[in-house]
Amino acid sequence: MLAIAAREMGYRVHVYSSEVHSPAGAVSDHEFVGSYDDADLVTAFARTVDVLTFEFENVDAACAAAAEAVTIVRPAGRVLHITQNRIREKTFLRDAGIPVTPFRPVSSLSDLAGFPYPAVLKTAAFGYDGKGQQKVTSEAPAREAFLALPAQPLILEEFIPFRREVSVVAGRNEGGEFFHFGVIENAHANHILDVSRGPVAMDGAPVEIARRVFEALDAVGVMCVEFFETVAGEFLVNEIAPRTHNSGHLTIEACNISQFELQLRMVCGLPAPRPEYLLGAGAMANLLGDQWQPGEPHWSAALATGAKLHLYGKHEPRPGRKMGHLTAIGQTPDEAAAIVVEARRRLTV
């Protein structure tokens, strides 16, 4: 989607992927295929572009540093290094005075003692959509989870009883100007984002905290800051995605500028309009490979609702794999969400 936005504005696009014929590669001018820890090939790739950005954070930090030696990298490799590891990310945010869930690095069984349970034990890196994490109610199951998880650095985070999960998708340019799409409310199913709607009405705390995150990191580009809203009405940063985000897909139709065009403008040093919702609100529903299990989805029935369809060009639909999404606009977030939920329901009816 970033490549499409770039091509619409006349840019040439080069893609680095770990697989041949990736979805982004299909709409790019050149596709480099290699490992995300191959510093020589990443450097060769970086030499062919004027600016490099990420859509995936599990890239070796040393490769990002090698790329920075030959081209502009936005957000900077330092931002990637911090945000791709939960221990580094939480420590950085805490030290910057930004509210986060209470946590503790875990490297041995003794680190599990004396923590306020219930908690969630997570791998510090290479986890997403609920992978590499387990809720534990006390120290005994935490010890079992520790032994079952891969041998790597872990982080123990206090389980927060929250009212809802929200995110702020925002951008910042080289001059420090901050752009945002308001607060987006997210509902998850099986630890995977299911439906997003926005902008939701609430005080400006999440947006201001997101601004502080961008400033603390001195980030240039688009990122997503994800929050828990506690039952007491406080907002705690759960994690940062140093890239465009699933919850921001609703901006494609709902706003005067999508998160992808905003990312392009931020990293390329172009001016950008302040994001605005055209009708009032937007919503997005994820399409997982499960939708294909009963057979070919009923696209016409879904599109009859007025929803817009976005498929990613992935070749094999698998359960839990994000294959695309539906978006809709409405006068309220609930109205837009009702359209995408109904459209998705019709796919398998």
SEFI-451146 format. One record per atom (N, C-alpha, C, CB): x, y, z; residue in one letter. Coordinates in steps of 0.02 Angstrom, whole numbers, plus 32768, in hexadecimal, padded with zeros to 4 digits. Glycine has a CB too. Layout:
residues N
XYZa;...
END
This chain:
residues 349
80297FC48000m;800080008000m;802B803F8000m;7FD18000803Dm;8065803C8021l;80948073801Dl;80B080787FD6l;80CD806B8050l;80C0803F7FB9a;80DB803F7F74a;80A8805D7F44a;80EE7FF87F5Fa;8069804C7F4Ci;803480687F21i;803080B37F29i;7FF080477F30i;803280CB7F68a;802F81137F74a;806B81367F55a;802D81217FC0a;80A681167F59a;80E281347F3Ca;80DE81377EF0a;8120810C7F51a;80C581037ED2r;80C081027E89r;808D81357E70r;80AC80BC7E71r;805881407E96e;802681737E83e;804681B87E81e;7FEC81727EB5e;807A81C37EAAm;809B82047EABm;80D982067E7Em;80AE82167EF1m;80E381D07E58g;811981D27E27g;815C81B77E3Eg;812282157E0Fg;815F819B7E7Ay;819E81807E92y;81AB813A7E75y;819E817D7EDFy;81EA81297E6Fr;81FE80E47E61r;820780C27EA5r;824180E17E37r;81F580827EA8v;81F4805E7EE7v;821E801F7EE2v;81AC804C7EFBv;824C80177F11h;82727FD97F19h;825E7FB97F5Bh;82C07FE67F16h;82587F777F5Av;82407F527F95v;82757F1E7FA8v;81FC7F2F7F86v;827F7F177FE9y;82AA7EE18003y;827D7EB2802Ay;82E57EFD8030y;827C7E738016s;82507E428036s;82757E00803Fs;82107E37800Cs;825C7DD9806Es;827A7D97807As;825C7D62804Bs;82707D8180C2s;822B7D758023e;820B7D447FF7e;82057D5F7FB0e;81C67D318012e;82067D327F7Fv;81FE7D457F39v;81B47D557F2Cv;82177D0B7F0Av;81A97D867F00h;81657D997EECh;813B7DAD7F28h;81447D607EC7h;81557DD77F54s;812F7DF07F8Cs;80F97E1F7F73s;815D7E157FBFs;80C47E2C7F9Ap;80907E5B7F85p;80AC7E9F7F72p;805D7E637FBBp;80DB7EB97F9Aa;80F97EFA7F89a;81247EF57F4Aa;81237F157FC4a;81467EBC7F43g;816F7EB37F08g;81477EB57EC7g;81947E717F0Cg;81087EA07ECCa;80DE7E9E7E90a;80CF7EE47E75a;809D7E7A7E9Fa;80D47F177E9Fv;80C67F5C7E88v;81037F887E8Ev;808C7F7A7EB0v;813F7F697E8Fs;817D7F8F7E94s;81A37F8B7E52s;81A87F767ECEs;81D77FB57E4Dd;82017FB47E12d;82387F7F7E17d;82207FF87E06d;824D7F717E54h;82817F3E7E5Dh;82797F1F7EA2h;82C97F5D7E55h;82807EDD7EA5e;82797EB97EE4e;82BA7E967EF5e;823F7E877EE1e;82D77EA87F2Ef;83117E857F49f;82F77E4E7F77f;83427EB57F6Ff;83107E127F70v;82FA7DDB7F9Av;83357DC17FC2v;82DB7DA27F6Ev;832D7DC18004g;83637DA9802Fg;834F7DA98077g;83A17DD48025g;837D7D9480A1s;83707D9280E9s;83717DD88106s;83A57D65810Bs;834A7DE2813Cy;83497E23815Dy;83867E2F8189y;830A7E298187y;83B47DFF818Bd;83F27E0A81B0d;842F7E068181d;83F97DD881E8d;84247E0C8140d;845A7E0C810Fd;84707E548103d;84437DEB80CBd;84A07E6B812Ba;84B57EB18129a;84D17EC580E4a;84E97EBE815Ea;84F47E9880C3d;85117EA88081d;84DA7EB5804Ed;853F7E708069d;84A77E89804Dl;84727E91801Cl;84457ECD802El;84487E528018l;84397ED7806Ev;84117F128082v;84367F52806Fv;84047F1080CEv;84787F528076t;849F7F8D8062t;849B7F988017t;84E97F868077t;849F7F627FF1a;84997F687FA8a;84547F837F95a;84A47F237F87a;84217F6B7FB7f;83DD7F857FACf;83D97FCF7FBDf;83AA7F5D7FD6f;83F57FE27FF7a;83F28028800Da;841480577FDDa;8411802F8052a;844880407FBAr;846C806A7F8Ar;8440807C7F4Er;84AB80477F72r;840A80577F43t;83E080637F08t;83A780937F15t;83C580217EEEt;839E80A97F54v;836580D47F64v;837C81157F86v;833480AF7F92v;835181487F82d;836081887FA1d;8349818B7FEAd;833F81C07F7Bd;831781647FFBv;830081608040v;82E4811A804Bv;82CA8198804Fv;82EF81008087l;82DA80BD8099l;82AB80C280D5l;8317808E80A8l;8274809B80D3t;82478099810Ct;823180518117t;820A80C88102t;820E8044814Ef;81FC80008162f;81B17FF58160f;82167FF281A7f;819D7FB78151e;81587FA3815Ee;81577F66818De;81337F92811Ce;81927F5581A7f;819B7F1881CDf;81D67F2481FBf;81A67ED9819Ff;81CD7F1A823De;82027F2E826Be;82357EF7827Ce;81E57F4682AAe;82287EBA8267n;82567E84827An;82917E808249n;82317E41827Cn;82B47EB88244v;82EF7EBE8219v;832B7EC78247v;82E77EFA81E6v;83617EA68237d;839D7EAA8261d;83B47EF38266d;83D57E7E8244d;83BE7F0A82A4a;83D17F5082AFa;84147F61828Ea;83D47F5E82FAa;84417F2F828Ba;84817F3B826Aa;84787F498220a;84B17EFF8275a;84457F2A8202c;84377F3681BBc;841D7F7D81B2c;84047F0381A0c;83F27F9381E0a;83D97FD881DCa;8413800981E2a;83A47FE48213a;84427FFB820Fa;847C80268217a;84A6802781D7a;84A780108253a;84AE7FED81B7a;84D47FEA8179a;84B280128143a;84DC7FA18161a;846E800F8140a;84498036810Fa;84518080811Ba;83FF80238110a;84538095815Be;845A80DD816Be;849D80F98155e;845180E781B6e;84CD80CD814Aa;850F80E48134a;850E80FA80EBa;854480AE813Ea;84DA80E580C5v;84D980F3807Dv;849A81188066v;84DF80B38056v;8467811D8090t;842A8141807Bt;8405815A80B8t;83FD81138050t;83CE817E80ADi;83A4819780E3i;8375816080FAi;837C81D680CCi;83718154813Bv;834481218157v;831481448187v;836D80E9817Cv;82D2813C8179r;829F815C81A3r;8265812C81AFr;8285819D8181r;8250812281EEp;82718139822Bp;82B9811D8230p;824981248269p;82E2813E8256a;8329812C8259a;833280E68276a;834F815F8284a;836C80C98266g;837C8087827Fg;8379808382CBg;83C080718268g;838880BA82ECr;838580BD8336r;833D80B1834Dr;839F81018350r;830D80CE832Av;82C680C5833Bv;82B2807C8332v;829980F38310v;82C9805F82FBl;82BA801882EEl;82D87FED8326l;82D6800282AAl;83177FFC8339h;83397FD4836Bh;83147FD583AEh;83817FEE8375h;82FA800F83C1i;82D680158400i;82937FF183FDi;82CB805F8412i;826D7FFC83C7t;82287FE583C6t;82217F9B83B3t;8201800E8395t;82557F7C8399q;824F7F368386q;825B7F0683C0q;827F7F25834Dq;826A7F2183FAn;82777EF98436n;824E7F158470n;82C37EF78447n;82237EED848Dr;81F67F0684C1r;821A7F2084FFr;81C67ED084D5r;82517F018511i;82767F19854Bi;82947F5D853Ei;82AE7EE6855Fi;82B57F648504r;82D27FA684F3r;829C7FDA84ECr;82FB7FA184B2r;82647FC884CDe;822E7FF784C1e;820F800F8503e;81F87FD88496e;81FD7FDF852Fk;81DE7FF2856Ek;820E801A859Ak;81C67FB38593k;824D8006859Bt;827E802B85C3t;8287807285AAt;82C2800685C2t;828B807A8568f;829280BD854Af;825680E9855Cf;829880B884FDf;821A80CE8554l;81DE80F58562l;81DA810885ACl;81A080CF854Dl;81E780D785D7r;81E480E58620r;8216811B8632r;81F480A58648r;825381168617d;828681488628d;8276818C860Bd;82CA8131860Fd;824C818E85D7a;823881CE85BAa;81FB81EB85DCa;822A81C58570a;81E381C98611g;81A981E18636g;816781D38615g;81B0822A8642g;816581A485E7i;8128819285C3i;8108815685E6i;813681838577i;80C7815985F4p;80A68123861Ap;80A480E185F4p;80608137862Ep;80BD80AD8614v;80BD806A85F6v;80A480378629v;8104805785DCv;80947FFC8611t;80817FC6863Ft;80BE7FB38669t;80667F898618t;80B67FA586AAp;80EE7F8F86D3p;810C7F4E86B6p;80D77F83871Cp;814E7F4A86B7f;81707F118696f;81B07EFF86BAf;817F7F22864Cf;81CA7EC486A7r;820A7EAE86C2r;822C7E81868Dr;82017E878705r;826C7E8F867Dp;82907E618651p;829A7E1D8674p;82D57E7F863Dp;82967DE8864Ev;829B7DA4866Bv;82D07D7D8645v;82577D808668v;83037D678669s;83377D3E864As;83407CFC866Es;83797D638648s;83207CF586A9s;83257CB786D0s;82E57CAE86F9s;83637CB786FEs;82DC7C728714l;82A07C64873Cl;829C7C91877Al;82A07C1B8751l;82D47CA58794s;82D37CCF87D0s;82B47D1387C3s;831A7CD787EBs;82B57D2A8784d;82997D6B8773d;824D7D6C8777d;82AF7D7F872Dd;822E7D31877Dl;81E67D2C877Fl;81CA7D3687C5l;81CF7CE98765l;81F57D3587F7a;81DF7D3B883Da;81CE7D82884Ea;82157D20886Ca;81987D8B8876g;81877DCC8892g;81687DFD8861g;81C37DEA88ADg;81527DE58826f;81337E1387F7f;80E77E158804f;81417DFE87ADf;80C67E4D87F9p;807D7E508805p;80567E2B87CFp;80667E998809p;803F7DF087DFy;80177DC887B0y;7FCD7DD987B8y;80237D7B87BCy;7FA47DCD8783p;7FB37DAD8744p;7FDF7DD88717p;7F727D9C871Fp;7FFF7DB686E7a;802E7DD886BBa;802E7DB48678a;80757DDA86DAa;80537DD28649v;805C7DB48607v;80A67DAC85FBv;803A7DDF85CFv;80BC7D6F85EEl;81027D6085DFl;810A7D5F8594l;81187D1C85FFl;81387D89857Ak;813F7D918532k;81887D8A851Ek;81257DD5851Ck;81937D7484E0t;81D57D7884C3t;81E47DC284B8t;81DB7D4F8481t;82227DD684C1a;82347E1D84BBa;82347E338472a;82787E2A84D9a;823D7E058443a;82427E1883FDa;821E7DE483D2a;828B7E1E83E7a;82107DF98394f;81F47DCD8360f;81B17DAF8374f;82257D958350f;81877DD68396g;81447DBF83A6g;81117DF0838Ag;813B7DB883F2g;80D97DD68371y;80A37E008359y;80637DD58358y;80B27E1E8312y;80297DF88357d;7FE97DD68355d;7FE37DA0838Bd;7FDE7DB78311d;7FFE7DAF83C7g;7FF77D8183FEg;802A7D4883FFg;7FB47D6483FEg;80557D4583CDk;80877D0F83CBk;80BD7D1D83FFk;80A67D098384k;80D67CE7841Fg;810D7CEE844Fg;80F97D0E8490g;81437D158430g;80BA7D0784A4q;80A57D2384E5q;80707CF88505q;808C7D6B84DCq;806E7CFB8548q;803F7CD1856Dq;802B7CF485AEq;805E7C8C857Bq;7FEA7CF685BBk;7FD27D1385F9k;7FDD7CE08632k;7F877D2685F4k;7FF67CF8866Av;80047CCD86A4v;7FE47CEC86E1v;80517CC286AEv;7FC77CC2870Ct;7FA27CDB8746t;7FCC7CDF8785t;7F677CB08752t;80047CBA8786s;802E7CBB87C1s;80747CA387AEs;80117C8E87FAs;80A17C9F87DFe;80E67C8D87CFe;80EC7C4587B5e;81117C96880De;80C57C1787CEa;80CB7BD187B8a;80BD7BC9876Da;809C7BA487E0a;80857BE08753p;807B7BDB870Bp;80AC7C0686E3p;80347BEF86F9p;80C57C3B8702a;80F77C6486E0a;81377C3C86D5a;81067CA38708a;81497C138706r;81847BE986FFr;817A7BB686C7r;81947BC48742r;813E7B9A86C4e;812F7B6A868Ee;81337B8C8649e;80E97B4B8697e;81187BC98645a;81197BEE8606a;81617C0085F2a;80EF7C2E860Aa;81897C128625f;81CF7C238618f;81F37BE885F8f;81F37C38865Af;81E87BAC8612l;82097B7185F8l;81EF7B5D85B3l;82017B378629l;81B07B6F85A4a;81927B5C8564a;81A47B8D852Ca;81477B58856Ca;81B17BCB853Dl;81C07BFD8509l;82087BF484F0l;81B77C448525l;82167C0B84B3p;825A7C048497p;828E7C2484C4p;825D7C238451p;82CA7C0884C4a;83007C2284EEa;83197C6484D1a;833B7BEF84F4a;82FE7C9B84EAq;83117CDE84D4q;82FB7D0F850Aq;82F17CF0848Eq;83107D4E8507p;82FA7D7F8539p;82AE7D85853Ap;83197DC3852Bp;82937D888577l;824B7D8D8580l;823C7DCC85AAl;822E7D4E85A3l;81FD7DE085A6i;81E67E1985CFi;81A57E0585F0i;81DD7E5985A3i;819F7E168630l;81627E098656l;813F7E4C8660l;81727DE7869Cl;81007E508649e;80DA7E8E864De;809B7E828677e;80C77EA88607e;808D7EB186A3e;80517EAC86CDe;80137EAB86A0e;804D7EE68700e;7FE47E7E86AFf;7FA67E7B8689f;7F7A7EB6869Ef;7F817E378694f;7F667EDE866Di;7F3F7F1A867Bi;7EF67F0E866Bi;7F5B7F568653i;7EC97F12869Cp;7E817F10868Cp;7E6F7F518667p;7E557F0686CEp;7E627F4C8628f;7E577F898601f;7E0F7F8D85E6f;7E897F8C85C7f;7DFA7FCB85DBr;7DB87FD785BFr;7DB87FC98574r;7DA1802085CCr;7DED7FDF8553r;7DF37FD6850Br;7E3B7FE284F6r;7DC3800584E5r;7E497FCD84B9e;7E8A7FD9849Be;7E82800E8464e;7EA97F97847Ee;7EAD803E8463v;7EAA80738431v;7EF0807E8414v;7E8E80B5844Fv;7EF2809F83DBs;7F3280AE83BCs;7F3180F4839Fs;7F44807A8386s;7F6C81118397v;7F7481508375v;7FA68145833Dv;7F8C818983A5v;7F8E814982FFv;7FB9814682C4v;7FCC818E82B3v;7F9681218287v;800C819C82B0a;802281E182A9a;806281E58280a;802C820282EDa;80738221826Bg;80B0822C8246g;80D4826A825Fg;80A2823381FBg;8114826C8252r;813D82A78265r;817082B2822Fr;8160829C82AAr;817782F2821Cn;81A7830181E6n;81EA83168203n;818B833781B8n;8218832481D6e;825C833681EBe;825E83758214e;8289833E81AEe;822D83A2820Ag;822B83E08230g;820883D98273g;820984148208g;81F0839D8284g;81D0839282C4g;8185839C82C4g;81EF83BE82F6g;816783AB828Ae;811E83B28287e;80FD836E8291e;810883D18243e;80C6836E82B6f;80A4833182C9f;805F832E82A8f;809D832D8316f;804F82F5828Af;801082EA8268f;7FF082AB8285f;801A82E5821Af;7FAD82AB828Eh;7F8F826F82AAh;7F4882668290h;7F8F827382F7h;7F2E82288298f;7EEB82168281f;7EBB820E82BCf;7EEE81D68258f;7EC9822F82F4g;7E9E8229832Dg;7EA881E68350g;7E5682318319g;7E7981D4837Bv;7E7D819783A1v;7E5181628380v;7E6781A283EBv;7E6D81278374i;7E4B80F08354i;7E4080B98387i;7E7380D58316i;7E03809F838Be;7DF3806983BAe;7DFA80268396e;7DAC807183D7e;7E197FF683B8n;7E287FB6839An;7E0A7F7C83C2n;7E737FAC8393n;7DEC7F4D839Ea;7DD37F0F83BDa;7DFB7ED583A0a;7D867F0683B0a;7E117EA883CBh;7E397E6F83B6h;7E137E2D83BFh;7E7A7E6D83DFh;7E267DFD8396a;7E0B7DB9839Ca;7E457D898397a;7DD47DAA8365a;7E4E7D5F83CAn;7E877D3183CCn;7ECA7D5583C4n;7E7F7CFC8395n;7ECF7D8F83E4h;7F0C7DB883E6h;7F1C7DD983A3h;7F477D8C83FAh;7EEF7DD58372i;7EFA7DF48331i;7EC77E2D8329i;7EF37DC182F7i;7EDE7E668310l;7EB17E9F8306l;7E767E8982DAl;7ED67EDA82E6l;7E397E9882F0d;7DFD7E8282CDd;7DDA7EBD82ABd;7DCE7E5F82FEd;7DC67EEF82D3v;7DA37F2982B9v;7DBF7F6882D9v;7D567F2382C6v;7DCA7F9B82AFs;7DDF7FDD82C8s;7DAC801082B3s;7E267FF082ACs;7DA1804282DEr;7D72807882CDr;7D8D80BA82E8r;7D2B806A82EAr;7D8080F082C5g;7D9A812F82DDg;7D7F816982B5g;7DE5812F82DCg;7D8981A782CDp;7DA981B6830Dp;7D7781B08346p;7DC981FC830Cp;7D8D8194837Ev;7D61818E83B8v;7D6A81CB83E5v;7D6F814C83DFv;7D3381E08402a;7D34821C842Ca;7D51820C8470a;7CED82398433a;7D8382308483m;7DA1822C84C6m;7DCF826784CFm;7DC881E884D0m;7DE9826F850Bd;7E1682A78515d;7E55829D84ECd;7E2782B08560d;7E7E82D084E7g;7EB882CD84BBg;7EF482AA84D6g;7ECB831184A9g;7EEE8286850Ea;7F288267852Da;7F4E823884FFa;7F138241856Aa;7F2D820984DBp;7F5381DC84B0p;7F7B82008479p;7F2581A98490p;7F5C8233845Bv;7F7F82588426v;7FBB827C8442v;7F4F828A8405v;7FB4829B847De;7FEC82BF849Ae;8024829084B0e;7FD582E984D6e;8011825584CAi;8044822484DCi;8068820C849Di;802581E88502i;804282008467a;806281EB8428a;809282218410a;802C81DE83F3a;807F82608416r;80AC82968402r;80ED8293842Ar;808A82DB840Cr;80E88286846Br;812382828495r;814F82468481r;810F827B84E0r;812F820E846Dv;815581D48456v;817E81E68418v;812681988447v;815E820683E7f;8181821A83AAf;81BB824983BAf;8150823B8379f;81AF827883E7e;81E382A883F7e;821C8287841De;81C782E18421e;820D825A844Ba;824182378471a;826D820E8443a;8222820B84A7a;824E81EE8411l;827481C583E1l;829281EF83A9l;8247819083C4l;827D822E83A3d;82908258836Ad;828182348329d;82DC826C836Fd;824582178326a;823281EE82EDa;8219821882B3a;81FC81BB8302a;822E82068277v;82158224823Av;81F381ED8212v;824E82478210v;81B481F68202g;818E81C381DFg;814B81B88201g;81B6818281DBg;812B818081F1v;80EC816E8210v;80F78134823Fv;80B6815B81DAv;80D98138827Am;80DA810182ABm;809580FB82CAm;8111810C82E1m;808B80C482ECc;804D80BA8312c;805F80AE835Bc;8024807E82F6c;803E80D38387v;804780C983CFv;800780A983E9v;8056810E83F4v;800D806E8406e;7FD48048841Fe;7FCE804F846Ae;7FDA7FFD840Ce;7F8F80568482f;7F82806484C9f;7F4F803484E6f;7F6980AC84D1f;7F55802A8528f;7F1F80108551f;7EFF804B8573f;7F387FDA8585f;7EBC804F8571e;7E99807F859Be;7E81805985D9e;7E5C80A08575e;7E9A806A8613t;7E8A80468650t;7E4380578668t;7EBD80568687t;7E2A80308697v;7DE7803D86B2v;7DE5808086D7v;7DD3800486E1v;7E20809986EAa;7E2380DA870Ba;7E29811386DAa;7E5E80DC873Ba;7E2A81038699g;7E2E81388666g;7E74814F8655g;7E068172867Dg;7EA7812A866Be;7EEC813A865Ae;7EFF81178619e;7F1D81268693e;7F31813285F7f;7F49811585B9f;7F9180FE85C1f;7F428147857Ff;7F9D80BE85B6l;7FE080A185BCl;7FF680898577l;7FE1806685EFl;8032809A8563v;804C80838523v;805A80398527v;808C80AA850Ev;803C801384FAn;80487FCB84F7n;80847FBC84CAn;800B7FA684DCn;80847FD9848De;80BE7FD08461e;80BC8003842Ae;80BF7F898444e;80F480078406i;80FB803583CEi;810A800C8390i;8134806A83DBi;80E8801C835Aa;80F87FFF8318a;811A803682F0a;80B87FE382F3a;815A802E82DDp;817F806382BBp;817080658270p;81CA805A82C6p;81308066825Fr;811A805F8219r;80CF806D8216r;812A801781FDr;80B4806C81DAt;806C806D81D3t;804F803081F6t;805680708188t;800E80338207h;7FF280008232h;7FAD7FEA821Ah;7FED8019827Ah;7F9D7FAB8228n;7F5C7F8E8216n;7F227FBB822Bn;7F547F4A8236n;7F267FD98266s;7EEE8003827Es;7EE780438256s;7EF9801382C7s;7F1A8055822Fg;7F1780928206g;7EFD808681C0g;7F5A80B08202g;7EEC804781AFh;7ED4803A816Bh;7E93805E815Ch;7EC97FEF8162h;7E6C806E818Fl;7E2C80908183l;7E3780D68165l;7E05809681C3l;7E7480F1816Bt;7E8281348151t;7E8381368105t;7EC4814E816Ct;7E8880FC80E4i;7E8E80FB809Bi;7E52811D807Bi;7E9580B38082i;7E15810B8090e;7DDA812B8075e;7DBE816280A3e;7DA480F8806Ae;7DCB815C80E4a;7DA881888113a;7DC681CE8116a;7DA981698157a;7E0581D68102c;7E278216810Ec;7E3F823780CEc;7E62820B813Dc;7E50827680D5n;7E6A829C809Bn;7EB082868088n;7E6982E680AAn;7ED2826280B4i;7F14824680A6i;7F19820480CCi;7F4E827780BAi;7F3081CF80ABs;7F36818E80CCs;7F76818C80F6s;7F3581558099s;7F79815A8123q;7FB781528149q;7FF28144811Bq;7FAF8119817Cq;7FE6812580E1f;801C811480B4f;80378152808Ff;800580E08081f;800A817C8078e;802181BA8059e;804381E6808Ce;7FE681DF8038e;802981E680CAl;8049820E80FFl;809081F4810Cl;8020820D8140l;809881B2810Fq;80DA81958118q;810981AB80DFq;80D68148811Cq;80F081A680A2l;811881B98069l;812E8202806El;80F181AE8028l;80FF822E807Er;811082758083r;8141828380BCr;80D1829E808Br;8138826180F4m;8165826C812Dm;81AD8257811Cm;814C8247816Bm;81B5821B8100v;81F9820280F5v;821B822480BAv;81F881B780EAv;81F3823E808Bc;8210825F8050c;821682AA8059c;81E682508013c;820582C48093g;820D830B80A0g;81DC8337807Bg;8252831F808Eg;819F831F8070l;816C8346804Dl;813A8363807Fl;8148831A8019l;811D839D806Ep;80E783B7809Ap;80AB83898097p;80D383FF8085p;8081838D80CBa;8045836280CEa;800C838980EDa;8053832280F7a;7FCE837A80D8p;7F94839A80F8p;7F88837B813Cp;7F56839380CCp;7F65839F8167r;7F50838381A7r;7F1B834E8199r;7F3683BB81D8r;7F23831181B3p;7EF182DD81A6p;7EAC82F181C0p;7F06829C81C7p;7E7A82E58196e;7E3482F281A8e;7E0982B8818Fe;7E1C83368189e;7DD482A981B4y;7DA48277819Fy;7D7082988172y;7D81825581DDy;7D65827B8137l;7D3D829B8103l;7CF3829C8115l;7D47827880C1l;7CD88264812Cl;7C918260813Dl;7C8682668188l;7C7382208123l;7CB8825381AEg;7CB2825681F7g;7CD5821E821Ag;7C6A8257820Ag;7CD681E281F9a;7CF481A8821Ba;7D03817281E8a;7CC5818E8252a;7D2A814181FEg;7D3A810881D3g;7D4480CA81FDg;7D79811681AAg;7D44809081DCa;7D4F805181FFa;7D71801F81D1a;7D0D80348219a;7D927FED81EFm;7DB57FB981CAm;7DA87F7781ECm;7E017FC881C7m;7D9C7F4381C3a;7D977EFF81DCa;7DCA7ED481B9a;7D4F7EE281D2a;7DF27EB081E0n;7E267E8581C3n;7E067E4881A1n;7E577E6E81F8n;7E277E31816Cl;7E137DF4814Bl;7E4C7DC28153l;7E037DFF80FFl;7E3F7D8D8179l;7E707D598184l;7E657D1F8155l;7E6E7D4181CEl;7E967CF48150g;7E907CBA8124g;7E557C8D8135g;7ECF7C928127g;7E3B7C938172d;7E017C6B8186d;7DC57C788159d;7DEE7C7B81CEd;7DC27CB6813Dq;7D897CC78113q;7D857C9B80D4q;7D8C7D1080FEq;7DBD7C7D80C1w;7DC07C548085w;7DB07C0A8094w;7E047C598065w;7DAD7BF880D4q;7DA67BB180E5q;7D657B9280C9q;7DA77BA9812Fq;7D2B7BB580CBp;7CEF7B9680AEp;7CF07B958061p;7CB17BBB80C6p;7D207BB78043g;7D237BBE7FFAg;7D2F7C067FE7g;7CE27BA47FD9g;7D2D7C157FA7e;7D397C5A7F90e;7D077C8A7FB0e;7D347C5E7F42e;7D207CBF7FD1p;7CF27CEE7FF1p;7CC27D0E7FBFp;7D197D248015p;7C877D237FD7h;7C547D417FADh;7C617D8D7FA8h;7C0C7D337FC9h;7C8E7DA07F7Cw;7CA47DE57F77w;7C6A7E147F66w;7CDA7DEC7F44w;7C407E007F37s;7C0A7E2C7F22s;7BDA7E3C7F5Bs;7BE37E0D7EE8s;7BCB7E0A7F83a;7B9D7E147FBCa;7BBB7E457FEDa;7B8D7DD27FDFa;7BFC7E407FF9a;7C1D7E6E8028a;7C1F7EB5800Da;7C657E568038a;7C2F7EBB7FCEl;7C367EFE7FB1l;7BF37F217FA8l;7C597EFA7F6El;7BBC7EFB7FA9a;7B7A7F197FA4a;7B6A7F457FE0a;7B467EE37F9Ca;7B8F7F3D8017t;7B847F668052t;7BA07FAC804Bt;7BA47F45808Ft;7BCA7FB68018g;7BEC7FF68010g;7C337FF5802Bg;7BC5802C8032g;7C477FBD8049a;7C8C7FB98063a;7CBD7FB58029a;7C947F7B8091a;7CFB7FC98036k;7D317FC58006k;7D5D7F898017k;7D5B80068004k;7D747F667FE4l;7D9C7F297FEDl;7DE57F377FDBl;7D817EF07FC2l;7E127F208007h;7E5A7F247FFAh;7E787EDF8006h;7E7C7F5A8029h;7E917EC07FD1l;7EB47E807FD7l;7EFE7E8B7FCDl;7E987E4C7FA4l;7F277E667FF2y;7F6F7E747FF4y;7F987E4E7FC0y;7F897E648037y;7F797E207F9Cg;7F9E7DFC7F6Ag;7FC67DC17F85g;7FCC7E297F47g;7FB57DAB7FC1k;7FD67D6F7FDCk;7FB87D327FBBk;7FCE7D6C802Ak;7FE37D017FACh;7FCD7CC97F82h;7FA77C937FA8h;80087CAB7F61h;7FB77C897FE7e;7F9B7C51800Ce;7F747C698049e;7FD27C208021e;7F317C608049p;7F0B7C738085p;7F117C3D80BBp;7EC07C7D8073p;7F2B7C5180F5r;7F327C23812Dr;7F0C7C3F8169r;7F7C7C16813Fr;7EF17C158195p;7ED07C2E81D1p;7EFD7C5D81F8p;7EB97BF481FDp;7EE37C97820Ag;7F097CC88230g;7F357CF58207g;7F327CA58262g;7F3C7CE881C6r;7F677D11819Cr;7F3F7D4C8180r;7F867CE78162r;7F5A7D888186k;7F387DC4816Dk;7F3D7DC58120k;7F577E04818Ck;7F047DBF8100m;7F007DBC80B7m;7EE87DFE8098m;7ED37D8480A2m;7EC87E2780C1g;7EAD7E6680A7g;7E827E8780DCg;7E847E5B8067g;7E5D7EBA80C8h;7E2F7EDA80F7h;7DF67EFC80D1h;7E557F0D8122h;7DC17F0B80F6l;7D897F3180DDl;7D887F748101l;7D467F0B80E8l;7D777FA980DEt;7D717FEB80FDt;7D2D800980EBt;7DAB801A80E8t;7D1780378114a;7CD9805B8107a;7CDC809F8129a;7C9B8033811Ea;7CB580CD8111i;7CAF810E8131i;7C688117814Ai;7CC381478100i;7C608142817Bg;7C1E81508197g;7C20819281BCg;7C07811881C6g;7BE581A681D3q;7BE381E581F9q;7BFD81DB8240q;7B9C820081FAq;7BFB819C8258t;7C16818C829Bt;7C41814D8295t;7BDC818282CFt;7C6F814382C4p;7C97810682C3p;7C6C80C782C6p;7CC8810682FDp;7C3780C882EEd;7C0C808D82F3d;7BE9807E82B1d;7BD88096832Ad;7BD380B1828Ee;7BB280A7824Ee;7BE38088821Ce;7B9780EA8232e;7C1F80A18219a;7C51808581EBa;7C63803E81FEa;7C9080B181EAa;7C6A8031823Fa;7C7B7FED8256a;7C447FBB8245a;7C887FED82A1a;7C057FD0824Ba;7BCE7FA3823Ba;7BD07F8E81F2a;7B8A7FC5824Aa;7BE57FBA81C6i;7BE97FA9817Fi;7C1E7F758172i;7BF87FE88155i;7C5B7F7E818Ev;7C907F4E817Fv;7C837F0B81A0v;7CD47F698197v;7C647F0A81DAv;7C557ECB81FCv;7C207EA581D3v;7C3B7ED78244v;7BEE7EC881BBe;7BBA7EA78192e;7BD87E90814Fe;7B807ED78185e;7C037EB88132a;7C237EA480F2a;7C4C7E6480FCa;7C4F7EDC80D7a;7C707E608132r;7C997E25813Fr;7C6C7DE8814Dr;7CC87E31817Ar;7C357DF28170r;7C077DBB817Dr;7BEE7D9D813Cr;7BCC7DD381A8r;7BE07DC9810Br;7BC47DB180CCr;7BF67D8980A3r;7BAB7DEC80A3r;7C357D9080B1l;7C677D6B808Al;7C5E7D20808Fl;7CAD7D7D80A1l;7C467D0880C7t;7C427CC080D2t;7BFA7CA880D8t;7C697CAC8110t;7BC87CD180C8v;7B827CBE80CCv;7B6B7CA58087v;7B557CFA80E5v;
END
